[in-house]
Amino acid sequence: MPQLDTSTWFITITSMIMTLFILFQLKISNYSYPASPESTELKTQKHNTPWEMKWTKIYLPLSLPLR
């Protein structure tokens, strides 16, 4: 049974990783980003939830008075 020749695997894997890196860099460089992302105004909507009308207090175990 012939043995598997692994002498070229390092070069193959290294060149594949470098090629993928270059391709991703070229794809990312084609994107045009806006000059200031804060300039777009978003309208926030007020959602009324039932618990906003009620006053609640959460008692933490460490904030309770000592006995």
CHARMM-style PDB file with segment names, atoms N, HN, CA, C and O in Angstrom:
ATOM      1  N   MET     1       0.845  -1.169   0.000  1.00  0.00      PROA
ATOM      2  CA  MET     1       0.000   0.000   0.000  1.00  0.00      PROA
ATOM      3  C   MET     1       0.900   1.245   0.000  1.00  0.00      PROA
ATOM      4  O   MET     1       1.786   1.364   0.846  1.00  0.00      PROA
ATOM      5  N   PRO     2       0.677   2.175  -0.947  1.00  0.00      PROA
ATOM      6  CA  PRO     2       1.551   3.356  -1.016  1.00  0.00      PROA
ATOM      7  C   PRO     2       1.254   4.330   0.129  1.00  0.00      PROA
ATOM      8  O   PRO     2       0.129   4.429   0.620  1.00  0.00      PROA
ATOM      9  N   GLN     3       2.283   5.025   0.521  1.00  0.00      PROA
ATOM     10  HN  GLN     3       3.196   4.945   0.123  1.00  0.00      PROA
ATOM     11  CA  GLN     3       2.112   6.002   1.592  1.00  0.00      PROA
ATOM     12  C   GLN     3       1.687   7.341   1.018  1.00  0.00      PROA
ATOM     13  O   GLN     3       1.967   7.661  -0.137  1.00  0.00      PROA
ATOM     14  N   LEU     4       1.005   8.111   1.848  1.00  0.00      PROA
ATOM     15  HN  LEU     4       0.778   7.850   2.787  1.00  0.00      PROA
ATOM     16  CA  LEU     4       0.517   9.416   1.434  1.00  0.00      PROA
ATOM     17  C   LEU     4       1.659  10.421   1.479  1.00  0.00      PROA
ATOM     18  O   LEU     4       2.346  10.553   2.492  1.00  0.00      PROA
ATOM     19  N   ASP     5       1.850  11.121   0.383  1.00  0.00      PROA
ATOM     20  HN  ASP     5       1.292  11.014  -0.440  1.00  0.00      PROA
ATOM     21  CA  ASP     5       2.925  12.112   0.311  1.00  0.00      PROA
ATOM     22  C   ASP     5       2.422  13.434   0.894  1.00  0.00      PROA
ATOM     23  O   ASP     5       1.560  14.089   0.306  1.00  0.00      PROA
ATOM     24  N   THR     6       2.959  13.818   2.041  1.00  0.00      PROA
ATOM     25  HN  THR     6       3.658  13.286   2.519  1.00  0.00      PROA
ATOM     26  CA  THR     6       2.520  15.031   2.722  1.00  0.00      PROA
ATOM     27  C   THR     6       3.545  16.154   2.616  1.00  0.00      PROA
ATOM     28  O   THR     6       3.468  17.125   3.369  1.00  0.00      PROA
ATOM     29  N   SER     7       4.482  16.045   1.716  1.00  0.00      PROA
ATOM     30  HN  SER     7       4.544  15.256   1.104  1.00  0.00      PROA
ATOM     31  CA  SER     7       5.552  17.041   1.640  1.00  0.00      PROA
ATOM     32  C   SER     7       5.050  18.379   1.112  1.00  0.00      PROA
ATOM     33  O   SER     7       5.641  19.412   1.427  1.00  0.00      PROA
ATOM     34  N   THR     8       3.989  18.396   0.328  1.00  0.00      PROA
ATOM     35  HN  THR     8       3.509  17.557   0.072  1.00  0.00      PROA
ATOM     36  CA  THR     8       3.508  19.656  -0.254  1.00  0.00      PROA
ATOM     37  C   THR     8       2.339  20.257   0.523  1.00  0.00      PROA
ATOM     38  O   THR     8       1.809  21.290   0.116  1.00  0.00      PROA
ATOM     39  N   TRP     9       1.927  19.645   1.618  1.00  0.00      PROA
ATOM     40  HN  TRP     9       2.358  18.805   1.948  1.00  0.00      PROA
ATOM     41  CA  TRP     9       0.766  20.140   2.349  1.00  0.00      PROA
ATOM     42  C   TRP     9       1.014  21.515   2.959  1.00  0.00      PROA
ATOM     43  O   TRP     9       0.123  22.364   2.955  1.00  0.00      PROA
ATOM     44  N   PHE    10       2.206  21.738   3.477  1.00  0.00      PROA
ATOM     45  HN  PHE    10       2.930  21.048   3.481  1.00  0.00      PROA
ATOM     46  CA  PHE    10       2.486  23.024   4.117  1.00  0.00      PROA
ATOM     47  C   PHE    10       2.377  24.160   3.115  1.00  0.00      PROA
ATOM     48  O   PHE    10       1.771  25.189   3.414  1.00  0.00      PROA
ATOM     49  N   ILE    11       2.944  23.995   1.951  1.00  0.00      PROA
ATOM     50  HN  ILE    11       3.437  23.159   1.708  1.00  0.00      PROA
ATOM     51  CA  ILE    11       2.894  25.042   0.919  1.00  0.00      PROA
ATOM     52  C   ILE    11       1.466  25.245   0.435  1.00  0.00      PROA
ATOM     53  O   ILE    11       1.035  26.376   0.211  1.00  0.00      PROA
ATOM     54  N   THR    12       0.738  24.152   0.275  1.00  0.00      PROA
ATOM     55  HN  THR    12       1.088  23.233   0.456  1.00  0.00      PROA
ATOM     56  CA  THR    12      -0.638  24.237  -0.203  1.00  0.00      PROA
ATOM     57  C   THR    12      -1.518  24.976   0.800  1.00  0.00      PROA
ATOM     58  O   THR    12      -2.269  25.875   0.422  1.00  0.00      PROA
ATOM     59  N   ILE    13      -1.432  24.608   2.061  1.00  0.00      PROA
ATOM     60  HN  ILE    13      -0.822  23.877   2.369  1.00  0.00      PROA
ATOM     61  CA  ILE    13      -2.257  25.233   3.097  1.00  0.00      PROA
ATOM     62  C   ILE    13      -1.868  26.693   3.285  1.00  0.00      PROA
ATOM     63  O   ILE    13      -2.736  27.553   3.436  1.00  0.00      PROA
ATOM     64  N   THR    14      -0.575  26.977   3.276  1.00  0.00      PROA
ATOM     65  HN  THR    14       0.130  26.279   3.153  1.00  0.00      PROA
ATOM     66  CA  THR    14      -0.121  28.360   3.442  1.00  0.00      PROA
ATOM     67  C   THR    14      -0.587  29.235   2.288  1.00  0.00      PROA
ATOM     68  O   THR    14      -1.057  30.350   2.513  1.00  0.00      PROA
ATOM     69  N   SER    15      -0.467  28.760   1.081  1.00  0.00      PROA
ATOM     70  HN  SER    15      -0.086  27.854   0.898  1.00  0.00      PROA
ATOM     71  CA  SER    15      -0.905  29.552  -0.068  1.00  0.00      PROA
ATOM     72  C   SER    15      -2.424  29.726  -0.071  1.00  0.00      PROA
ATOM     73  O   SER    15      -2.924  30.770  -0.490  1.00  0.00      PROA
ATOM     74  N   MET    16      -3.162  28.716   0.391  1.00  0.00      PROA
ATOM     75  HN  MET    16      -2.757  27.868   0.732  1.00  0.00      PROA
ATOM     76  CA  MET    16      -4.611  28.833   0.462  1.00  0.00      PROA
ATOM     77  C   MET    16      -5.017  29.901   1.471  1.00  0.00      PROA
ATOM     78  O   MET    16      -5.908  30.705   1.196  1.00  0.00      PROA
ATOM     79  N   ILE    17      -4.376  29.917   2.630  1.00  0.00      PROA
ATOM     80  HN  ILE    17      -3.652  29.264   2.854  1.00  0.00      PROA
ATOM     81  CA  ILE    17      -4.702  30.910   3.662  1.00  0.00      PROA
ATOM     82  C   ILE    17      -4.351  32.311   3.175  1.00  0.00      PROA
ATOM     83  O   ILE    17      -5.117  33.250   3.392  1.00  0.00      PROA
ATOM     84  N   MET    18      -3.223  32.461   2.529  1.00  0.00      PROA
ATOM     85  HN  MET    18      -2.600  31.698   2.352  1.00  0.00      PROA
ATOM     86  CA  MET    18      -2.842  33.780   2.010  1.00  0.00      PROA
ATOM     87  C   MET    18      -3.805  34.244   0.925  1.00  0.00      PROA
ATOM     88  O   MET    18      -4.150  35.425   0.869  1.00  0.00      PROA
ATOM     89  N   THR    19      -4.242  33.336   0.067  1.00  0.00      PROA
ATOM     90  HN  THR    19      -3.962  32.377   0.113  1.00  0.00      PROA
ATOM     91  CA  THR    19      -5.187  33.691  -0.987  1.00  0.00      PROA
ATOM     92  C   THR    19      -6.522  34.116  -0.402  1.00  0.00      PROA
ATOM     93  O   THR    19      -7.111  35.101  -0.846  1.00  0.00      PROA
ATOM     94  N   LEU    20      -7.002  33.380   0.591  1.00  0.00      PROA
ATOM     95  HN  LEU    20      -6.524  32.579   0.952  1.00  0.00      PROA
ATOM     96  CA  LEU    20      -8.264  33.751   1.238  1.00  0.00      PROA
ATOM     97  C   LEU    20      -8.144  35.099   1.932  1.00  0.00      PROA
ATOM     98  O   LEU    20      -9.073  35.904   1.879  1.00  0.00      PROA
ATOM     99  N   PHE    21      -7.021  35.353   2.576  1.00  0.00      PROA
ATOM    100  HN  PHE    21      -6.266  34.699   2.619  1.00  0.00      PROA
ATOM    101  CA  PHE    21      -6.813  36.636   3.245  1.00  0.00      PROA
ATOM    102  C   PHE    21      -6.848  37.779   2.239  1.00  0.00      PROA
ATOM    103  O   PHE    21      -7.480  38.807   2.484  1.00  0.00      PROA
ATOM    104  N   ILE    22      -6.169  37.601   1.105  1.00  0.00      PROA
ATOM    105  HN  ILE    22      -5.656  36.766   0.906  1.00  0.00      PROA
ATOM    106  CA  ILE    22      -6.142  38.653   0.080  1.00  0.00      PROA
ATOM    107  C   ILE    22      -7.535  38.864  -0.510  1.00  0.00      PROA
ATOM    108  O   ILE    22      -7.947  40.002  -0.732  1.00  0.00      PROA
ATOM    109  N   LEU    23      -8.255  37.784  -0.763  1.00  0.00      PROA
ATOM    110  HN  LEU    23      -7.920  36.859  -0.583  1.00  0.00      PROA
ATOM    111  CA  LEU    23      -9.606  37.928  -1.309  1.00  0.00      PROA
ATOM    112  C   LEU    23     -10.532  38.654  -0.342  1.00  0.00      PROA
ATOM    113  O   LEU    23     -11.312  39.510  -0.760  1.00  0.00      PROA
ATOM    114  N   PHE    24     -10.457  38.321   0.951  1.00  0.00      PROA
ATOM    115  HN  PHE    24      -9.823  37.625   1.291  1.00  0.00      PROA
ATOM    116  CA  PHE    24     -11.292  39.013   1.933  1.00  0.00      PROA
ATOM    117  C   PHE    24     -10.914  40.480   2.044  1.00  0.00      PROA
ATOM    118  O   PHE    24     -11.789  41.333   2.193  1.00  0.00      PROA
ATOM    119  N   GLN    25      -9.630  40.785   1.974  1.00  0.00      PROA
ATOM    120  HN  GLN    25      -8.919  40.092   1.854  1.00  0.00      PROA
ATOM    121  CA  GLN    25      -9.205  42.183   2.034  1.00  0.00      PROA
ATOM    122  C   GLN    25      -9.724  42.954   0.815  1.00  0.00      PROA
ATOM    123  O   GLN    25     -10.142  44.105   0.946  1.00  0.00      PROA
ATOM    124  N   LEU    26      -9.700  42.341  -0.350  1.00  0.00      PROA
ATOM    125  HN  LEU    26      -9.360  41.406  -0.457  1.00  0.00      PROA
ATOM    126  CA  LEU    26     -10.213  43.016  -1.538  1.00  0.00      PROA
ATOM    127  C   LEU    26     -11.713  43.229  -1.460  1.00  0.00      PROA
ATOM    128  O   LEU    26     -12.219  44.269  -1.883  1.00  0.00      PROA
ATOM    129  N   LYS    27     -12.426  42.249  -0.920  1.00  0.00      PROA
ATOM    130  HN  LYS    27     -12.015  41.405  -0.577  1.00  0.00      PROA
ATOM    131  CA  LYS    27     -13.876  42.406  -0.784  1.00  0.00      PROA
ATOM    132  C   LYS    27     -14.221  43.489   0.227  1.00  0.00      PROA
ATOM    133  O   LYS    27     -15.134  44.281  -0.003  1.00  0.00      PROA
ATOM    134  N   ILE    28     -13.503  43.531   1.340  1.00  0.00      PROA
ATOM    135  HN  ILE    28     -12.761  42.887   1.527  1.00  0.00      PROA
ATOM    136  CA  ILE    28     -13.787  44.530   2.373  1.00  0.00      PROA
ATOM    137  C   ILE    28     -13.434  45.927   1.879  1.00  0.00      PROA
ATOM    138  O   ILE    28     -14.119  46.890   2.223  1.00  0.00      PROA
ATOM    139  N   SER    29     -12.386  46.056   1.084  1.00  0.00      PROA
ATOM    140  HN  SER    29     -11.830  45.273   0.804  1.00  0.00      PROA
ATOM    141  CA  SER    29     -11.974  47.381   0.619  1.00  0.00      PROA
ATOM    142  C   SER    29     -12.954  47.963  -0.389  1.00  0.00      PROA
ATOM    143  O   SER    29     -12.913  49.169  -0.637  1.00  0.00      PROA
ATOM    144  N   ASN    30     -13.826  47.167  -0.976  1.00  0.00      PROA
ATOM    145  HN  ASN    30     -13.860  46.188  -0.775  1.00  0.00      PROA
ATOM    146  CA  ASN    30     -14.803  47.679  -1.938  1.00  0.00      PROA
ATOM    147  C   ASN    30     -16.015  48.314  -1.275  1.00  0.00      PROA
ATOM    148  O   ASN    30     -16.788  48.991  -1.952  1.00  0.00      PROA
ATOM    149  N   TYR    31     -16.205  48.122   0.007  1.00  0.00      PROA
ATOM    150  HN  TYR    31     -15.577  47.572   0.557  1.00  0.00      PROA
ATOM    151  CA  TYR    31     -17.348  48.706   0.692  1.00  0.00      PROA
ATOM    152  C   TYR    31     -17.132  50.203   0.882  1.00  0.00      PROA
ATOM    153  O   TYR    31     -16.019  50.652   1.157  1.00  0.00      PROA
ATOM    154  N   SER    32     -18.205  50.962   0.734  1.00  0.00      PROA
ATOM    155  HN  SER    32     -19.109  50.597   0.511  1.00  0.00      PROA
ATOM    156  CA  SER    32     -18.125  52.401   1.004  1.00  0.00      PROA
ATOM    157  C   SER    32     -18.914  52.681   2.276  1.00  0.00      PROA
ATOM    158  O   SER    32     -20.122  52.451   2.343  1.00  0.00      PROA
ATOM    159  N   TYR    33     -18.219  53.171   3.260  1.00  0.00      PROA
ATOM    160  HN  TYR    33     -17.238  53.357   3.205  1.00  0.00      PROA
ATOM    161  CA  TYR    33     -18.830  53.461   4.544  1.00  0.00      PROA
ATOM    162  C   TYR    33     -19.238  54.925   4.597  1.00  0.00      PROA
ATOM    163  O   TYR    33     -18.549  55.767   4.021  1.00  0.00      PROA
ATOM    164  N   PRO    34     -20.331  55.252   5.267  1.00  0.00      PROA
ATOM    165  CA  PRO    34     -20.720  56.667   5.382  1.00  0.00      PROA
ATOM    166  C   PRO    34     -19.703  57.448   6.206  1.00  0.00      PROA
ATOM    167  O   PRO    34     -19.020  56.891   7.065  1.00  0.00      PROA
ATOM    168  N   ALA    35     -19.615  58.757   5.928  1.00  0.00      PROA
ATOM    169  HN  ALA    35     -20.171  59.210   5.230  1.00  0.00      PROA
ATOM    170  CA  ALA    35     -18.622  59.590   6.601  1.00  0.00      PROA
ATOM    171  C   ALA    35     -18.885  59.664   8.101  1.00  0.00      PROA
ATOM    172  O   ALA    35     -17.965  59.506   8.904  1.00  0.00      PROA
ATOM    173  N   SER    36     -20.137  59.902   8.479  1.00  0.00      PROA
ATOM    174  HN  SER    36     -20.885  60.030   7.827  1.00  0.00      PROA
ATOM    175  CA  SER    36     -20.461  59.957   9.899  1.00  0.00      PROA
ATOM    176  C   SER    36     -21.720  59.135  10.144  1.00  0.00      PROA
ATOM    177  O   SER    36     -22.806  59.543   9.733  1.00  0.00      PROA
ATOM    178  N   PRO    37     -21.601  58.004  10.796  1.00  0.00      PROA
ATOM    179  CA  PRO    37     -22.782  57.162  11.028  1.00  0.00      PROA
ATOM    180  C   PRO    37     -23.790  57.804  11.964  1.00  0.00      PROA
ATOM    181  O   PRO    37     -24.955  57.407  11.977  1.00  0.00      PROA
ATOM    182  N   GLU    38     -23.360  58.803  12.761  1.00  0.00      PROA
ATOM    183  HN  GLU    38     -22.413  59.125  12.751  1.00  0.00      PROA
ATOM    184  CA  GLU    38     -24.285  59.443  13.695  1.00  0.00      PROA
ATOM    185  C   GLU    38     -25.237  60.401  12.991  1.00  0.00      PROA
ATOM    186  O   GLU    38     -26.211  60.845  13.598  1.00  0.00      PROA
ATOM    187  N   SER    39     -24.981  60.733  11.723  1.00  0.00      PROA
ATOM    188  HN  SER    39     -24.189  60.373  11.230  1.00  0.00      PROA
ATOM    189  CA  SER    39     -25.801  61.730  11.050  1.00  0.00      PROA
ATOM    190  C   SER    39     -27.199  61.221  10.729  1.00  0.00      PROA
ATOM    191  O   SER    39     -28.112  62.031  10.564  1.00  0.00      PROA
ATOM    192  N   THR    40     -27.397  59.933  10.637  1.00  0.00      PROA
ATOM    193  HN  THR    40     -26.656  59.275  10.771  1.00  0.00      PROA
ATOM    194  CA  THR    40     -28.730  59.413  10.346  1.00  0.00      PROA
ATOM    195  C   THR    40     -29.571  59.482  11.606  1.00  0.00      PROA
ATOM    196  O   THR    40     -29.179  58.992  12.665  1.00  0.00      PROA
ATOM    197  N   GLU    41     -30.729  60.097  11.471  1.00  0.00      PROA
ATOM    198  HN  GLU    41     -31.048  60.495  10.611  1.00  0.00      PROA
ATOM    199  CA  GLU    41     -31.619  60.246  12.625  1.00  0.00      PROA
ATOM    200  C   GLU    41     -32.591  59.076  12.676  1.00  0.00      PROA
ATOM    201  O   GLU    41     -33.273  58.773  11.697  1.00  0.00      PROA
ATOM    202  N   LEU    42     -32.642  58.440  13.807  1.00  0.00      PROA
ATOM    203  HN  LEU    42     -32.088  58.686  14.602  1.00  0.00      PROA
ATOM    204  CA  LEU    42     -33.567  57.337  14.011  1.00  0.00      PROA
ATOM    205  C   LEU    42     -34.691  57.806  14.925  1.00  0.00      PROA
ATOM    206  O   LEU    42     -34.450  58.392  15.980  1.00  0.00      PROA
ATOM    207  N   LYS    43     -35.901  57.541  14.508  1.00  0.00      PROA
ATOM    208  HN  LYS    43     -36.096  57.065  13.651  1.00  0.00      PROA
ATOM    209  CA  LYS    43     -37.040  57.927  15.330  1.00  0.00      PROA
ATOM    210  C   LYS    43     -37.295  56.824  16.354  1.00  0.00      PROA
ATOM    211  O   LYS    43     -37.591  55.682  16.001  1.00  0.00      PROA
ATOM    212  N   THR    44     -37.175  57.181  17.601  1.00  0.00      PROA
ATOM    213  HN  THR    44     -36.934  58.108  17.888  1.00  0.00      PROA
ATOM    214  CA  THR    44     -37.417  56.192  18.647  1.00  0.00      PROA
ATOM    215  C   THR    44     -38.886  56.206  19.017  1.00  0.00      PROA
ATOM    216  O   THR    44     -39.488  57.265  19.193  1.00  0.00      PROA
ATOM    217  N   GLN    45     -39.443  55.042  19.130  1.00  0.00      PROA
ATOM    218  HN  GLN    45     -38.953  54.181  18.987  1.00  0.00      PROA
ATOM    219  CA  GLN    45     -40.844  54.919  19.490  1.00  0.00      PROA
ATOM    220  C   GLN    45     -40.947  54.543  20.952  1.00  0.00      PROA
ATOM    221  O   GLN    45     -40.191  53.706  21.445  1.00  0.00      PROA
ATOM    222  N   LYS    46     -41.888  55.169  21.643  1.00  0.00      PROA
ATOM    223  HN  LYS    46     -42.501  55.850  21.242  1.00  0.00      PROA
ATOM    224  CA  LYS    46     -42.111  54.883  23.054  1.00  0.00      PROA
ATOM    225  C   LYS    46     -43.085  53.722  23.165  1.00  0.00      PROA
ATOM    226  O   LYS    46     -44.231  53.809  22.725  1.00  0.00      PROA
ATOM    227  N   HSD    47     -42.617  52.644  23.753  1.00  0.00      PROA
ATOM    228  HN  HSD    47     -41.686  52.573  24.110  1.00  0.00      PROA
ATOM    229  CA  HSD    47     -43.465  51.485  23.960  1.00  0.00      PROA
ATOM    230  C   HSD    47     -43.965  51.501  25.395  1.00  0.00      PROA
ATOM    231  O   HSD    47     -43.177  51.505  26.341  1.00  0.00      PROA
ATOM    232  N   ASN    48     -45.255  51.512  25.541  1.00  0.00      PROA
ATOM    233  HN  ASN    48     -45.895  51.509  24.773  1.00  0.00      PROA
ATOM    234  CA  ASN    48     -45.834  51.484  26.881  1.00  0.00      PROA
ATOM    235  C   ASN    48     -45.941  50.041  27.353  1.00  0.00      PROA
ATOM    236  O   ASN    48     -46.622  49.217  26.742  1.00  0.00      PROA
ATOM    237  N   THR    49     -45.270  49.761  28.429  1.00  0.00      PROA
ATOM    238  HN  THR    49     -44.717  50.430  28.925  1.00  0.00      PROA
ATOM    239  CA  THR    49     -45.317  48.426  29.001  1.00  0.00      PROA
ATOM    240  C   THR    49     -46.047  48.497  30.337  1.00  0.00      PROA
ATOM    241  O   THR    49     -46.038  49.544  30.985  1.00  0.00      PROA
ATOM    242  N   PRO    50     -46.671  47.418  30.756  1.00  0.00      PROA
ATOM    243  CA  PRO    50     -47.471  47.471  31.993  1.00  0.00      PROA
ATOM    244  C   PRO    50     -46.639  47.792  33.234  1.00  0.00      PROA
ATOM    245  O   PRO    50     -47.148  48.398  34.177  1.00  0.00      PROA
ATOM    246  N   TRP    51     -45.365  47.393  33.245  1.00  0.00      PROA
ATOM    247  HN  TRP    51     -44.951  46.901  32.479  1.00  0.00      PROA
ATOM    248  CA  TRP    51     -44.593  47.607  34.460  1.00  0.00      PROA
ATOM    249  C   TRP    51     -44.042  49.027  34.561  1.00  0.00      PROA
ATOM    250  O   TRP    51     -43.476  49.386  35.594  1.00  0.00      PROA
ATOM    251  N   GLU    52     -44.192  49.841  33.522  1.00  0.00      PROA
ATOM    252  HN  GLU    52     -44.652  49.549  32.683  1.00  0.00      PROA
ATOM    253  CA  GLU    52     -43.741  51.220  33.628  1.00  0.00      PROA
ATOM    254  C   GLU    52     -44.692  52.052  34.483  1.00  0.00      PROA
ATOM    255  O   GLU    52     -44.284  53.063  35.056  1.00  0.00      PROA
ATOM    256  N   MET    53     -45.932  51.646  34.575  1.00  0.00      PROA
ATOM    257  HN  MET    53     -46.264  50.825  34.110  1.00  0.00      PROA
ATOM    258  CA  MET    53     -46.918  52.397  35.345  1.00  0.00      PROA
ATOM    259  C   MET    53     -46.826  52.083  36.840  1.00  0.00      PROA
ATOM    260  O   MET    53     -47.293  52.873  37.660  1.00  0.00      PROA
ATOM    261  N   LYS    54     -46.255  50.983  37.195  1.00  0.00      PROA
ATOM    262  HN  LYS    54     -45.876  50.341  36.529  1.00  0.00      PROA
ATOM    263  CA  LYS    54     -46.230  50.546  38.587  1.00  0.00      PROA
ATOM    264  C   LYS    54     -44.892  50.884  39.216  1.00  0.00      PROA
ATOM    265  O   LYS    54     -43.856  50.895  38.551  1.00  0.00      PROA
ATOM    266  N   TRP    55     -44.935  51.159  40.516  1.00  0.00      PROA
ATOM    267  HN  TRP    55     -45.777  51.149  41.056  1.00  0.00      PROA
ATOM    268  CA  TRP    55     -43.720  51.391  41.263  1.00  0.00      PROA
ATOM    269  C   TRP    55     -43.346  50.088  41.953  1.00  0.00      PROA
ATOM    270  O   TRP    55     -44.125  49.539  42.733  1.00  0.00      PROA
ATOM    271  N   THR    56     -42.176  49.612  41.666  1.00  0.00      PROA
ATOM    272  HN  THR    56     -41.544  50.058  41.033  1.00  0.00      PROA
ATOM    273  CA  THR    56     -41.732  48.370  42.289  1.00  0.00      PROA
ATOM    274  C   THR    56     -40.380  48.592  42.917  1.00  0.00      PROA
ATOM    275  O   THR    56     -39.603  49.435  42.468  1.00  0.00      PROA
ATOM    276  N   LYS    57     -40.105  47.846  43.941  1.00  0.00      PROA
ATOM    277  HN  LYS    57     -40.736  47.162  44.306  1.00  0.00      PROA
ATOM    278  CA  LYS    57     -38.811  47.907  44.587  1.00  0.00      PROA
ATOM    279  C   LYS    57     -38.306  46.480  44.750  1.00  0.00      PROA
ATOM    280  O   LYS    57     -39.028  45.598  45.216  1.00  0.00      PROA
ATOM    281  N   ILE    58     -37.073  46.275  44.364  1.00  0.00      PROA
ATOM    282  HN  ILE    58     -36.488  46.992  43.986  1.00  0.00      PROA
ATOM    283  CA  ILE    58     -36.462  44.961  44.475  1.00  0.00      PROA
ATOM    284  C   ILE    58     -35.563  44.972  45.702  1.00  0.00      PROA
ATOM    285  O   ILE    58     -34.678  45.819  45.824  1.00  0.00      PROA
ATOM    286  N   TYR    59     -35.791  44.039  46.599  1.00  0.00      PROA
ATOM    287  HN  TYR    59     -36.510  43.351  46.499  1.00  0.00      PROA
ATOM    288  CA  TYR    59     -34.996  43.942  47.805  1.00  0.00      PROA
ATOM    289  C   TYR    59     -33.866  42.945  47.581  1.00  0.00      PROA
ATOM    290  O   TYR    59     -34.094  41.751  47.381  1.00  0.00      PROA
ATOM    291  N   LEU    60     -32.670  43.454  47.619  1.00  0.00      PROA
ATOM    292  HN  LEU    60     -32.486  44.424  47.781  1.00  0.00      PROA
ATOM    293  CA  LEU    60     -31.522  42.572  47.498  1.00  0.00      PROA
ATOM    294  C   LEU    60     -31.204  41.965  48.851  1.00  0.00      PROA
ATOM    295  O   LEU    60     -31.433  42.613  49.872  1.00  0.00      PROA
ATOM    296  N   PRO    61     -30.688  40.756  48.896  1.00  0.00      PROA
ATOM    297  CA  PRO    61     -30.385  40.147  50.190  1.00  0.00      PROA
ATOM    298  C   PRO    61     -29.331  40.929  50.982  1.00  0.00      PROA
ATOM    299  O   PRO    61     -29.372  40.945  52.212  1.00  0.00      PROA
ATOM    300  N   LEU    62     -28.406  41.565  50.300  1.00  0.00      PROA
ATOM    301  HN  LEU    62     -28.373  41.553  49.301  1.00  0.00      PROA
ATOM    302  CA  LEU    62     -27.371  42.298  51.014  1.00  0.00      PROA
ATOM    303  C   LEU    62     -27.858  43.656  51.517  1.00  0.00      PROA
ATOM    304  O   LEU    62     -27.238  44.244  52.403  1.00  0.00      PROA
ATOM    305  N   SER    63     -28.966  44.160  50.959  1.00  0.00      PROA
ATOM    306  HN  SER    63     -29.470  43.682  50.239  1.00  0.00      PROA
ATOM    307  CA  SER    63     -29.444  45.474  51.378  1.00  0.00      PROA
ATOM    308  C   SER    63     -30.460  45.388  52.518  1.00  0.00      PROA
ATOM    309  O   SER    63     -30.915  46.418  53.015  1.00  0.00      PROA
ATOM    310  N   LEU    64     -30.817  44.187  52.932  1.00  0.00      PROA
ATOM    311  HN  LEU    64     -30.447  43.350  52.528  1.00  0.00      PROA
ATOM    312  CA  LEU    64     -31.764  44.048  54.028  1.00  0.00      PROA
ATOM    313  C   LEU    64     -31.080  44.411  55.342  1.00  0.00      PROA
ATOM    314  O   LEU    64     -29.874  44.213  55.488  1.00  0.00      PROA
ATOM    315  N   PRO    65     -31.853  44.948  56.314  1.00  0.00      PROA
ATOM    316  CA  PRO    65     -31.236  45.299  57.598  1.00  0.00      PROA
ATOM    317  C   PRO    65     -30.783  44.049  58.354  1.00  0.00      PROA
ATOM    318  O   PRO    65     -31.381  42.980  58.228  1.00  0.00      PROA
ATOM    319  N   LEU    66     -29.729  44.203  59.134  1.00  0.00      PROA
ATOM    320  HN  LEU    66     -29.244  45.071  59.237  1.00  0.00      PROA
ATOM    321  CA  LEU    66     -29.208  43.075  59.893  1.00  0.00      PROA
ATOM    322  C   LEU    66     -30.103  42.793  61.081  1.00  0.00      PROA
ATOM    323  O   LEU    66     -30.676  43.709  61.671  1.00  0.00      PROA
ATOM    324  N   ARG    67     -30.221  41.531  61.429  1.00  0.00      PROA
ATOM    325  HN  ARG    67     -29.755  40.787  60.950  1.00  0.00      PROA
ATOM    326  CA  ARG    67     -31.066  41.153  62.571  1.00  0.00      PROA
ATOM    327  C   ARG    67     -30.237  40.933  63.799  1.00  0.00      PROA
ATOM    328  OT1 ARG    67     -30.775  40.609  64.858  1.00  0.00      PROA
TER     329      ARG     67
END
